[in-house]
């Protein structure tokens, strides 16, 4: 007895290959160590990110979590792309799946950057604002005068994680194999 089912195209192998490729990938958001060199600090942007994410009591730096909450804040935008990646893999379209992962990565980076700009972090210490003033940062003296008068800091100058902009610009994403060494 025949089933009446006629196979015209067998995509099973393409689907399996796409699913295998997709499940072997991961999207990472942050600052790759090899791209984090700076001339103004003894360590790179990756170190700056770690110090700010977790804080350093020894250096009197409070934690200012921004990477994880920033990625989380972008979930409404990234989840549809991750679903699209899964659907593309189920359809046997590996290239489309990876492209969706790439879009999700960029959306997450944008989310982290927006979070940094909007977050209400622990304010910078007076010593940090003074150091910015010594480096010639415009508005630093006015910020210190405002603080000494008892006004709350409210300028971009006093915004944690934003000084020269190098750190925020260094935040990126990579789509890589899960078994990659770095």
Buried (B, 14 or more C-beta within 10 A) or exposed (E): EEEEEEEEEEBEEBBEBBBEBBEEBBBEBBBBEEEBEBEEEEEBBBBBBBBBBEBEEEEEBBBBBBBEBBBEBBBEBBEBBBEBBBEBBBBBBBEBBBBBBBBBBBBBBBBBBEBBEEBEBEBBBBEBBBBBBEEEBEBBEEBBEBBEEEEEBEEEBBBBBBBEEBBBEBBBBBBBEEEEEE
